[in-house]
Amino acid sequence: MTAPDTGTGATGSPGGNGSPVRMEGPWTHRDVAANGARFHIAELGDGPLVLLLHGFPQFWWTWRHQLTALADAGFRAVAMDLRGVGGSDRTPRGYDPANLALDITGVVRSLGEPDAALVGHDLGGYLAWTAAVMRPKLVRRLVVSSMPHPRRWRSAMLSDFSQSRAGSYVWGFQRPWVPERQLVADDAALVGRLMREWSGPVAPEDEAVEVYRRAMTIPSTAHCSIEPYRWMVRSMARPDGIQFNRRMKRPVRVPTLHLHGSLDPVMRTRSAAGSGEYVEAPYRWRLFDGLGHFPHEEDPAAFSAELVNWLKDPEPDR
């Protein structure tokens, strides 16, 4: 594990070997340019590309277990930091889902690959759904964890009181400046609290919590982490949000694996289930009993096995 570094590069993102987000391991760190910005990636293995997309309040390191599992299974596993998070650029704008999805497909192109299997958790899952609709030729397969299809998310947040209450943090993010201050207060203690409250019975390791807290305190990270959620709510009645919601009516036409923890306290199972109505391709739903919002960290062996077996299955509709 590398030592913390309080500095940032000229582009507004952490740089250098002392960066708090370039964790040591069997993977290789590098930066790639895409969609007008620079993105930090960690990659391991050779074979078909699997691009891993983190959620909130995390960064690429949340996929550390899956990077090694996928590489051992014969895949080129790449975990990227989304715009504004981890080691990627912190741009002043560009945090709407359409642009963030273009970041993802741009990274696929920059890696020299014809397509990728996208694996997204939480916000990364929301963007994976979006990328599969916007750039279907670049998405070979789709795996989403702990996040319904964007249209299901919107409907549940607006019409299901239980889901709206469970996702109350999203409403809280709409306030100016206050959420950012809360996220970084006391060395990002709130990040640790959310990680523990959103997990199932298996609490996250203290070391992992410290890593996520340290990453959140990098200047501008809290603001950039919240901006996508602000767009998701504030755009609901705006022309750009209405247009996005209409665009997402287009069906996903690639094999899709949908994973969810039965004890997820912030994204209810009922909200996530049923997303298959937007998929005109083989769709598999897998519910992990006894796991919360972070199944890939709470039970990495079970999650990785499900992921690898499905990616290697030539007939995923069985």
C-alpha positions in Angstrom: 0.0 0.0 0.0 1.4 3.4 -0.9 1.7 6.2 1.5 -0.7 9.1 1.4 0.1 12.1 -0.7 -1.7 15.4 -0.2 -0.7 16.9 -3.5 -2.5 16.9 -6.8 -1.3 17.2 -10.4 -1.8 20.1 -12.7 -5.0 18.6 -14.1 -6.7 18.5 -10.7 -6.2 14.9 -9.9 -3.8 13.0 -7.6 -0.5 12.0 -9.2 2.8 10.4 -8.4 3.7 7.2 -6.6 2.7 8.8 -3.3 -0.9 9.1 -4.3 -3.4 7.7 -1.8 -5.3 5.9 -4.6 -2.5 4.1 -6.4 -2.5 1.0 -4.1 0.2 -1.5 -4.5 -0.7 -5.0 -5.8 -0.3 -7.3 -8.8 -2.0 -4.8 -11.1 -0.5 -2.0 -13.1 -1.5 1.7 -12.7 -1.6 4.1 -15.7 -3.6 7.0 -17.1 -5.6 7.0 -20.3 -7.2 9.9 -22.2 -10.9 9.7 -23.1 -13.7 12.2 -23.7 -11.6 15.2 -23.0 -10.3 14.1 -19.7 -7.7 11.8 -18.1 -8.6 8.7 -16.3 -6.7 6.5 -13.9 -6.9 2.8 -14.3 -5.6 -0.3 -12.6 -5.3 -3.3 -15.0 -4.3 -7.0 -14.6 -4.4 -10.0 -17.0 -4.8 -10.7 -20.7 -7.8 -11.7 -22.7 -11.2 -10.1 -23.4 -11.7 -6.8 -21.7 -13.8 -6.5 -18.5 -14.1 -2.9 -17.4 -15.1 -2.4 -13.7 -17.0 0.7 -12.6 -17.1 1.7 -8.9 -19.9 3.4 -7.0 -20.3 5.8 -4.1 -18.4 6.4 -1.8 -15.6 4.3 -3.3 -13.0 4.3 -6.1 -11.3 1.6 -8.3 -9.9 -0.2 -5.3 -13.3 -1.6 -4.4 -12.7 -4.1 -7.3 -9.3 -5.4 -5.9 -10.7 -8.9 -5.3 -12.4 -9.1 -8.8 -9.3 -7.9 -10.6 -7.3 -10.9 -9.5 -10.2 -13.3 -10.0 -10.9 -12.1 -13.5 -7.2 -12.1 -14.5 -6.8 -15.7 -13.2 -9.9 -16.7 -15.3 -8.3 -15.4 -18.5 -9.7 -11.8 -18.8 -8.1 -8.4 -19.1 -9.5 -6.8 -16.0 -9.4 -3.0 -15.8 -10.9 -1.0 -12.9 -11.2 2.7 -13.7 -11.8 5.8 -11.5 -14.8 7.7 -12.6 -14.5 11.4 -13.5 -13.8 13.4 -10.4 -12.9 10.5 -8.2 -9.7 8.6 -7.2 -6.9 9.4 -9.6 -9.0 10.7 -12.5 -9.4 14.3 -13.5 -11.7 16.6 -11.5 -13.3 18.7 -14.2 -15.6 21.6 -13.4 -18.5 20.0 -15.3 -19.5 16.9 -17.2 -21.2 14.9 -14.4 -24.4 14.0 -16.2 -24.9 10.3 -16.9 -24.7 10.7 -20.7 -21.3 12.3 -20.5 -20.0 9.9 -17.8 -21.1 7.0 -20.0 -19.1 8.5 -22.8 -16.1 8.6 -20.4 -16.5 4.8 -20.0 -16.9 3.9 -23.7 -14.0 6.3 -24.5 -11.8 4.4 -22.1 -12.7 1.2 -23.9 -11.5 2.8 -27.2 -8.4 4.2 -25.6 -7.5 0.7 -24.4 -7.5 -0.4 -28.0 -10.3 -2.9 -27.5 -13.3 -3.4 -29.9 -15.7 -3.8 -26.9 -15.9 -4.7 -23.2 -18.0 -6.5 -20.7 -19.0 -3.7 -18.3 -19.3 -4.5 -14.6 -20.9 -1.6 -12.6 -21.8 -1.2 -8.9 -24.1 1.5 -7.5 -23.5 4.7 -9.6 -21.1 2.6 -11.8 -24.1 0.3 -12.5 -26.3 3.3 -13.4 -23.7 4.4 -15.9 -23.2 0.8 -17.2 -26.9 0.6 -18.0 -26.5 4.0 -19.7 -23.5 3.0 -21.8 -25.1 -0.2 -23.0 -28.0 1.9 -24.4 -25.9 4.7 -25.8 -23.0 2.8 -27.3 -24.3 -0.8 -27.7 -21.6 -1.8 -30.2 -18.9 -1.2 -27.5 -20.6 -3.3 -24.8 -20.2 -7.0 -25.2 -22.0 -8.0 -21.9 -23.4 -6.1 -19.0 -23.2 -6.8 -15.3 -24.9 -4.5 -12.8 -24.8 -4.7 -9.0 -27.0 -2.9 -6.4 -28.6 -0.6 -9.0 -31.8 -0.8 -11.0 -32.2 0.4 -14.6 -32.2 4.2 -14.6 -35.9 4.3 -15.5 -36.7 1.9 -12.6 -34.5 4.0 -10.3 -36.4 7.2 -11.2 -39.8 5.6 -10.9 -39.0 4.0 -7.5 -37.5 7.2 -6.1 -40.6 9.2 -7.1 -43.4 6.8 -6.4 -42.2 4.3 -3.8 -42.1 6.0 -0.4 -40.0 3.1 1.1 -37.4 3.5 -1.6 -37.4 7.3 -1.4 -36.8 7.0 2.4 -34.1 4.3 1.9 -32.4 6.6 -0.7 -32.8 9.7 1.5 -29.0 10.5 1.1 -29.7 11.3 -2.5 -32.2 13.9 -1.5 -29.8 15.3 1.1 -27.2 15.7 -1.6 -29.3 18.4 -3.3 -28.3 21.0 -0.7 -25.5 23.3 -1.7 -22.1 22.9 0.0 -23.4 21.2 3.1 -23.0 17.6 1.9 -19.4 18.2 0.8 -18.5 19.5 4.2 -20.2 16.6 5.9 -18.4 14.1 3.7 -14.9 15.4 4.6 -15.5 16.4 8.2 -13.4 14.5 10.8 -11.2 12.9 8.1 -14.3 11.7 6.2 -15.8 9.9 9.2 -19.2 9.9 7.4 -17.7 7.6 4.6 -16.9 5.0 7.2 -20.3 5.3 8.8 -22.0 4.8 5.4 -19.9 1.8 4.5 -20.8 0.1 7.8 -24.5 1.0 7.8 -25.0 0.0 4.1 -23.2 -3.4 4.5 -24.9 -6.6 5.7 -23.8 -8.5 8.8 -20.3 -8.7 7.5 -18.8 -5.3 8.4 -16.1 -3.9 6.1 -12.6 -4.2 7.3 -11.2 -1.2 9.2 -8.3 -1.0 6.8 -10.6 -0.7 3.8 -12.7 1.9 5.5 -9.6 4.0 6.1 -8.6 3.7 2.5 -12.0 5.1 1.4 -11.9 7.8 4.0 -8.5 8.9 2.8 -9.5 9.0 -0.8 -12.6 11.1 -0.1 -10.5 13.8 1.5 -8.5 14.5 -1.7 -9.5 18.1 -2.7 -12.7 18.3 -4.8 -13.5 14.6 -4.5 -16.5 15.1 -2.3 -18.0 17.7 -4.6 -17.4 15.7 -7.8 -18.8 12.5 -6.1 -22.1 14.3 -5.3 -22.6 16.1 -8.7 -24.0 13.0 -10.6 -26.7 12.6 -7.9 -27.5 16.3 -8.1 -28.0 16.0 -11.8 -30.1 12.8 -11.4 -32.6 14.7 -9.2 -32.5 18.3 -10.4 -32.9 17.2 -14.1 -36.1 15.3 -13.5 -38.3 18.1 -14.7 -35.7 19.7 -17.0 -35.6 19.1 -20.8 -32.2 17.4 -20.5 -33.5 15.0 -17.8 -36.7 14.3 -19.7 -34.7 13.6 -22.9 -32.4 11.3 -21.0 -35.3 9.3 -19.5 -36.8 8.9 -23.0 -33.5 7.8 -24.4 -33.3 5.1 -21.8 -36.5 3.5 -23.1 -34.3 1.9 -25.8 -33.8 -1.7 -24.8 -30.5 -3.2 -23.7 -29.6 -5.8 -26.3 -26.6 -7.5 -24.7 -26.7 -10.4 -22.2 -27.2 -8.9 -18.8 -26.4 -10.2 -15.3 -28.1 -8.4 -12.5 -26.7 -8.9 -8.9 -28.2 -7.7 -5.7 -27.8 -8.1 -1.9 -31.0 -9.2 -0.2 -30.2 -6.9 2.8 -29.3 -3.8 0.8 -30.7 -1.0 2.9 -30.4 1.8 0.4 -31.5 0.1 -2.8 -34.5 -2.1 -2.1 -34.7 -5.5 -3.8 -38.2 -4.6 -5.1 -36.8 -1.5 -6.7 -34.0 -3.3 -8.5 -36.0 -6.4 -9.5 -37.9 -6.0 -12.8 -35.2 -4.1 -14.6 -35.2 -7.0 -17.0 -38.2 -5.4 -18.8 -35.6 -3.1 -20.4 -33.4 -5.9 -21.6 -34.1 -7.6 -25.0 -31.4 -10.2 -24.5 -30.6 -13.0 -22.0 -31.2 -11.6 -18.5 -30.2 -13.3 -15.3 -31.2 -12.1 -11.8 -29.1 -13.3 -8.9 -30.0 -12.3 -5.3 -27.2 -12.8 -2.6 -28.9 -13.8 0.6 -27.6 -12.0 3.7 -25.5 -9.4 1.9 -26.0 -5.7 1.8 -25.1 -2.9 -0.6 -21.5 -4.0 -1.3 -21.8 -7.7 -2.2 -18.5 -7.7 -4.2 -16.7 -6.7 -0.9 -18.9 -8.4 1.6 -18.5 -11.9 0.0 -15.9 -11.4 -2.8 -15.5 -15.2 -3.4 -19.2 -15.7 -4.1 -19.5 -12.6 -6.1 -16.4 -13.3 -8.2 -17.5 -16.9 -8.8 -20.9 -15.7 -10.1 -19.3 -13.1 -12.3 -16.6 -15.3 -13.8 -18.9 -18.2 -14.4 -21.4 -16.0 -16.2 -18.8 -14.2 -18.3 -17.4 -17.6 -19.4 -20.8 -19.1 -20.1 -21.3 -19.2 -23.9 -25.0 -19.5 -23.4 -25.9 -17.1 -20.5 -29.6 -17.5 -21.1 -29.7 -21.0 -19.6 
